[in-house]
Amino acid sequence: MGVETEFGVAAYDGASQVLTPEEVARYLFRPVVAAHRSSNVFTENASRLYLDVGSHPEYATAECDSLSQLLAYDKAGERIFHRLSQQCDEALRADGFNGSTYLFKNNVDSRGNSYGAHENYLVSRELALKSFGEQLLPFLITRQLICGAGKIAAGRFVISQRADQVWEGVSSATTRTRPIINTRDEPHADSHRFRRMHVIVGDSNMSEPTFALKVGSMLLVIEMLEAGFDLPEMELADPISHIRDIAADPTGATELTLAAGGTITALEVQQRTLETAKRWLAQRPDEGTPNEEMARIVDLWERVLEAIATQDFSGVDTEIDWVIKRKLLTQFKDRLGCDWDHPKLAQIDLTYHDIHPQRGLFYLLQHRGLAARWVDDAAIEHAVTHPPATTRAAVRGAFLDAVREAALSHNVDWVHLKVNRPEPRTVELPDPFAASSDTATDLIRWVQSQKG
């Protein structure tokens, strides 16, 4: 599994914009282009760093096989971009510009433009992805209740940033209609064995426990579907028609129309899914993410649903992004005696997502113990410079170290390692779970023999 995160970018001197986002992005990627002659590279931790359409810096984690590992690599991406932003500030000052670079891990800008936080899950080729995806839709459209990032929109607080940007349930489109699940067949692996399920409905998360719950609950549901576990029948007549209503209703009371007739509330969908996940956890093979960590997911999931049912959020107000943010905004709203459309609240809403560890509002809350942790700084810092040791990424990372030290022309993608000169040599890595490869080891030894 892996996640892709697009960041919002800006440069400000006080309240004044210094450069356009396109210009800032070019400054941001100067060190990358200088080192690699490209703005689309794999980093030393075997993740992908690139400049996406619309001048959005993007980071795609290396392949991970457990939840805490993935979270550490997601947070490593923030640190990598923060360090690039510090170099960007130095370059701007050298060119006579005052101000600072800002990178925001959110999903919508002040003009309403949306950018993504995509999740990728490897599933069996034997599964029919479209029908598999349709079974997931009731869970996915209601998942925002437990892991939304929240935002102010149209004079009110809503729990999800991406809900009003999605227009289809399951589709091969990406930007045109923005489905919940994208079915474009790009497994980045052996296509005879694997499919990649590309989920694009989720919010970017600042909170570690929220990220863990977003991905962990999804993993449990996928595992149950793959195992043929008996999930409750909750097919919806028109899933996408409810998604924005759910975002506007933090009580979870939004009624959803069932395909078989009758209704069910958004909260009930999550409660029934959780109860099934608890039964699955009792017999789940202890593989991938350990059962001990999955038990933490189930505990947090249950506490969030209880908070929604009772509207007493004191038990999760340091763990769930939209709850943390709403509490903070409400405090300022009450202090100012204003409505939700006050510009100060909009500033707080945005600053919550600033990834600067000493300036970003979320990190100020975390430093004060008002936002809980799931992993530690040592794990994140290790992930900045080292690839995951338990997946194919370990091989890619070792290859990158070798060819860059030997200064050999090369190309790398998720599956291939290629040396271009002095003679072309290519190795294919079709299994994301294989943390070693004899052919790759031979190629790396050959590369090392070319030094000097």
C-alpha positions in Angstrom: 0.0 0.0 0.0 1.0 3.6 -0.4 -0.3 7.1 -0.4 0.1 10.1 -2.7 -0.1 13.6 -1.3 -0.4 16.9 -3.3 0.6 20.0 -1.4 -0.7 23.6 -1.8 2.2 26.0 -2.2 2.6 29.8 -1.8 5.1 32.5 -0.8 4.1 35.4 1.3 5.7 38.5 2.7 3.2 39.4 5.5 -0.2 39.4 3.8 1.3 40.0 0.3 1.8 37.2 -2.2 5.4 37.3 -3.4 5.2 35.0 -6.4 2.6 32.9 -8.2 2.3 29.2 -7.1 3.9 28.2 -10.4 7.0 30.4 -9.7 7.3 29.2 -6.1 7.1 25.6 -7.3 10.0 26.2 -9.7 12.1 27.6 -6.9 11.1 24.7 -4.6 12.3 22.1 -7.1 15.6 23.9 -8.0 17.7 21.6 -5.8 15.9 18.5 -7.1 16.5 19.6 -10.8 20.1 20.6 -10.0 20.9 17.2 -8.5 18.9 15.0 -10.9 18.1 17.1 -14.0 14.4 16.3 -13.5 11.5 17.4 -11.3 10.3 13.8 -11.2 12.6 11.7 -9.2 12.8 8.8 -6.7 14.3 9.9 -3.4 16.8 8.1 -1.3 14.0 6.5 0.8 12.7 5.0 -2.5 9.6 7.3 -2.6 8.6 9.5 -5.6 8.9 13.3 -5.5 7.6 15.3 -8.4 5.8 18.4 -9.6 2.3 17.6 -10.6 -0.2 19.3 -12.9 -1.2 22.7 -11.5 2.1 23.3 -9.8 1.3 21.1 -6.9 4.4 19.4 -5.3 3.6 15.8 -4.8 5.0 13.0 -2.8 4.2 9.3 -3.3 5.4 7.0 -0.5 7.4 3.9 -1.2 5.6 0.6 -1.0 4.8 -0.2 2.6 3.4 -3.4 4.1 2.2 -2.2 7.5 0.2 0.7 8.9 2.8 2.4 11.1 5.4 2.0 8.4 3.2 3.8 5.9 2.4 6.6 8.4 6.1 7.1 9.0 6.8 7.4 5.3 3.8 9.8 4.8 5.2 12.1 7.5 8.7 11.7 6.0 7.3 13.4 2.9 6.4 16.4 4.9 9.9 16.7 6.3 11.5 16.3 2.8 9.3 19.1 1.4 9.9 21.3 4.5 13.6 21.1 4.0 13.2 21.9 0.3 11.1 25.0 1.4 13.9 26.2 3.6 16.3 26.0 0.6 13.6 27.8 -1.4 13.5 30.6 1.1 17.2 31.1 0.8 17.0 31.1 -3.0 14.2 33.7 -2.9 16.2 36.0 -0.6 19.3 35.6 -2.8 17.2 36.8 -5.8 15.9 39.8 -3.9 12.5 38.5 -2.7 11.4 38.9 0.9 8.9 36.5 2.5 8.6 32.8 3.3 7.5 29.7 1.5 4.3 27.9 2.7 3.4 24.3 2.0 -0.1 23.2 3.0 -1.2 19.6 3.4 -4.8 20.2 2.7 -7.1 19.6 -0.3 -8.6 22.9 -1.4 -7.3 26.4 -2.0 -9.0 29.8 -1.5 -10.4 29.7 -5.1 -12.0 26.3 -4.6 -9.4 24.3 -6.6 -9.0 20.8 -5.3 -5.9 18.6 -5.0 -5.7 15.1 -3.8 -4.7 12.7 -1.2 -4.8 9.3 -2.9 -4.6 5.9 -1.3 -3.3 2.8 -3.1 -4.1 -0.7 -2.0 -2.8 -3.8 -3.8 -5.5 -6.4 -4.3 -5.8 -9.8 -6.0 -6.2 -9.8 -9.8 -9.0 -12.4 -9.2 -11.2 -9.7 -7.8 -13.6 -7.8 -10.1 -12.6 -4.3 -9.1 -15.8 -2.5 -10.2 -18.1 -4.8 -8.1 -15.5 -4.9 -5.3 -15.5 -1.1 -5.3 -19.2 -0.9 -5.3 -19.3 -3.1 -2.1 -16.9 -0.6 -0.5 -19.0 2.5 -1.4 -21.2 2.6 1.7 -18.2 2.5 3.9 -16.2 5.0 1.9 -18.8 7.7 1.7 -19.3 7.5 5.4 -15.6 7.1 6.4 -15.3 10.9 6.4 -17.1 10.8 9.8 -14.1 9.1 11.3 -11.2 10.7 9.4 -12.2 13.9 7.7 -9.9 16.9 7.9 -12.8 19.4 8.1 -13.1 22.9 6.6 -15.2 26.0 6.6 -17.3 26.1 3.4 -20.2 28.4 2.4 -20.6 29.8 5.9 -20.5 26.6 7.9 -18.1 23.9 9.1 -18.1 20.6 7.2 -16.2 17.5 8.2 -14.5 16.7 4.9 -12.5 18.7 2.4 -12.9 16.2 -0.5 -16.6 15.3 -0.2 -17.8 18.2 -2.4 -15.1 17.4 -5.1 -16.2 13.9 -5.9 -18.9 13.2 -8.5 -18.9 9.4 -9.2 -18.7 6.2 -7.3 -16.4 3.9 -9.4 -14.9 5.1 -12.6 -11.7 5.1 -14.7 -11.7 8.9 -14.8 -9.5 10.9 -12.4 -9.8 14.7 -12.9 -12.9 14.9 -15.1 -15.4 13.4 -12.7 -13.3 12.5 -9.7 -14.7 9.1 -8.6 -14.4 7.7 -5.1 -12.5 4.7 -6.6 -10.5 4.9 -9.8 -10.4 1.7 -11.8 -7.7 2.6 -14.2 -5.6 -0.6 -14.4 -2.1 0.4 -13.3 -0.9 -2.3 -10.8 2.8 -1.2 -10.9 3.3 -4.9 -10.3 2.8 -8.3 -11.9 -0.5 -7.7 -13.7 -1.4 -11.4 -13.7 -1.4 -11.4 -9.9 -2.3 -8.0 -8.8 -4.6 -5.0 -9.2 -4.1 -1.6 -7.7 -7.2 -0.1 -6.0 -6.8 3.7 -6.2 -9.0 5.5 -3.7 -9.2 9.3 -4.2 -12.0 10.4 -1.9 -10.0 10.8 1.3 -8.7 14.0 2.9 -5.1 14.7 3.7 -4.5 14.3 7.4 -2.2 16.2 9.7 -3.2 14.0 12.8 -1.3 10.7 13.0 -4.2 8.8 14.7 -6.6 10.1 12.0 -4.3 8.9 9.2 -3.9 5.5 11.0 -7.7 5.2 11.3 -8.3 6.2 7.7 -6.0 3.6 6.3 -6.4 1.0 9.1 -10.2 0.8 8.8 -9.9 0.6 5.0 -7.4 -2.3 5.3 -9.8 -4.2 7.6 -12.7 -3.8 5.2 -10.6 -4.9 2.2 -9.3 -7.9 4.1 -12.9 -8.9 4.9 -14.0 -8.6 1.3 -11.0 -10.5 0.0 -11.6 -13.3 2.6 -15.3 -13.5 1.8 -16.1 -12.5 5.4 -19.8 -11.9 6.0 -20.2 -8.1 5.7 -23.7 -6.6 6.3 -25.6 -5.9 3.1 -25.8 -2.1 2.8 -25.8 -1.4 -0.9 -27.0 2.1 -1.6 -29.4 3.2 -4.3 -27.3 6.3 -5.2 -24.2 6.5 -3.0 -22.7 9.7 -4.5 -25.9 11.7 -3.9 -25.4 11.5 -0.1 -21.7 12.3 0.3 -22.0 16.1 0.6 -24.9 15.7 3.0 -22.8 13.5 5.3 -20.0 16.1 5.3 -22.4 18.7 6.5 -23.8 16.6 9.3 -21.4 15.7 12.2 -24.1 13.8 14.0 -24.0 11.0 11.4 -27.8 11.2 11.2 -27.9 11.6 7.4 -30.3 9.0 6.0 -29.1 7.0 3.0 -31.4 5.1 0.7 -30.8 1.4 0.5 -31.0 -0.3 -2.9 -33.2 -3.0 -1.4 -35.5 -0.4 0.1 -35.6 1.5 3.3 -32.9 3.7 4.8 -29.9 3.6 7.0 -28.0 6.5 8.6 -24.4 7.3 7.9 -23.5 6.5 11.5 -25.2 3.1 11.3 -23.2 2.2 8.3 -20.0 2.8 10.3 -21.3 1.1 13.4 -22.3 -2.1 11.5 -18.9 -2.1 9.6 -17.1 -1.7 12.9 -19.0 -4.6 14.6 -18.0 -6.8 11.6 -14.4 -5.7 11.8 -14.3 -6.6 15.5 -15.4 -10.2 14.6 -12.9 -10.3 11.8 -10.1 -9.2 14.1 -10.8 -12.1 16.4 -9.8 -14.5 13.7 -7.5 -12.3 11.5 -4.2 -13.8 10.5 -1.4 -11.9 12.3 0.2 -10.7 9.0 1.2 -7.4 7.6 0.0 -4.8 10.1 0.1 -6.7 13.5 -3.2 -7.6 15.1 -2.0 -5.5 18.2 -2.0 -2.4 16.0 -5.2 -3.3 14.3 -6.8 -3.6 17.8 -5.7 0.1 18.4 -7.5 1.0 15.2 -10.7 -0.8 16.3 -10.5 0.9 19.7 -10.2 4.4 18.1 -12.9 3.7 15.6 -15.3 2.7 18.4 -14.5 5.7 20.4 -15.0 8.1 17.5 -18.4 6.5 16.7 -19.4 6.7 20.3 -18.4 10.4 20.3 -20.6 11.0 17.3 -23.5 9.2 18.8 -23.4 11.1 22.0 -22.0 14.3 20.6 -19.4 14.3 23.4 -16.1 14.5 21.6 -13.9 15.0 24.7 -12.5 11.4 24.3 -11.2 12.0 20.8 -10.5 15.7 20.6 -6.8 15.2 20.4 -6.9 12.4 17.8 -9.3 13.2 14.9 -8.5 16.0 12.5 -12.0 17.5 12.0 -12.7 17.3 15.8 -9.4 19.0 16.7 -10.0 21.7 14.1 -13.6 22.3 14.9 -12.9 22.7 18.6 -10.1 25.2 17.9 -12.2 27.2 15.4 -15.2 27.2 17.7 -13.1 28.6 20.5 -12.0 31.5 18.3 -15.5 32.0 16.9 -16.9 32.3 20.4 -14.1 34.7 21.4 -14.6 36.9 18.4 -18.4 36.6 18.5 -18.5 36.1 14.8 -20.0 33.8 12.2 -18.2 31.0 10.3 -17.4 33.4 7.4 -15.0 35.6 9.5 -11.6 35.9 7.7 -9.7 35.1 10.9 -11.4 31.7 11.0 -10.4 31.1 7.4 -6.8 31.9 8.3 -6.9 29.5 11.2 -8.5 26.8 8.9 -5.6 27.1 6.4 -2.8 27.5 8.9 -3.8 24.2 10.6 -2.4 22.5 7.4 1.0 24.4 7.3 3.6 21.6 7.4 6.3 23.9 9.0 7.1 22.1 12.3 7.6 25.4 14.2 5.0 27.5 12.5 2.1 25.3 11.4 -0.9 25.5 13.7 -1.4 21.7 13.9 2.2 21.2 15.0 1.9 23.9 17.6 -1.0 21.9 19.0 1.0 18.7 18.9 4.0 20.3 20.7 1.5 21.4 23.5 0.1 17.9 23.8 -3.2 18.9 22.2 -2.7 16.5 19.3 -1.9 12.9 19.9 0.9 10.8 18.3 0.8 7.3 16.7 4.5 6.9 15.7 7.6 8.7 17.0 10.0 11.2 15.5 12.8 8.7 15.3 10.7 6.4 13.0 9.8 9.4 10.8 13.4 10.7 10.6 14.6 7.2 9.7 12.0 7.1 6.9 13.3 10.3 5.4 16.6 8.7 4.4 16.0 4.9 4.4 13.6 2.9 2.2 11.2 0.4 3.8 13.2 -2.7 4.6 10.3 -5.2 4.1 9.2 -4.4 0.5 10.5 -4.0 -3.0 11.4 -0.4 -2.1 14.5 -1.8 -0.3 15.9 -3.0 -3.6 15.1 0.3 -5.4 16.8 2.3 -2.6 19.9 0.1 -2.8 20.0 0.6 -6.5 19.6 4.3 -6.3 22.5 4.6 -3.8 24.7 2.6 -6.1 24.0 4.4 -9.4 24.2 7.8 -7.8 27.5 7.1 -6.1 28.9 5.7 -9.3 27.4 8.7 -11.3 25.9 6.4 -13.9 23.0 7.4 -16.1 19.9 5.5 -15.0 16.1 5.3 -15.0 13.9 4.1 -12.2 10.1 3.5 -12.0 8.0 1.5 -9.6 8.8 -1.8 -11.3 12.1 -1.2 -13.3 15.7 -0.5 -12.5 17.7 0.5 -15.5 21.3 1.5 -16.1 21.6 3.4 -19.4 25.4 3.6 -19.9 28.1 2.4 -20.4 25.8 -0.5 -21.5 22.0 -0.8 -21.0 20.9 -3.2 -18.3 17.4 -3.5 -16.8 16.0 -5.5 -13.9 12.2 -5.9 -13.4 10.7 -6.1 -9.9 7.2 -7.4 -10.4 6.5 -8.4 -6.8 6.1 -5.5 -4.4 6.4 -7.8 -1.4 9.9 -9.1 -2.4 12.5 -7.2 -0.3 15.4 -8.8 -2.2 16.2 -9.8 -5.8 19.1 -11.9 -7.0 19.1 -10.2 -10.4 19.0 -6.7 -8.8 21.9 -7.7 -6.4 23.9 -8.7 -9.5 23.1 -5.4 -11.2 24.1 -3.4 -8.1 27.4 -5.3 -7.8 28.1 -4.5 -11.5 27.3 -0.8 -10.9 29.6 -0.7 -7.9 32.4 -2.2 -10.1 32.1 0.7 -12.5 33.1 3.3 -9.9 36.3 5.2 -10.8 
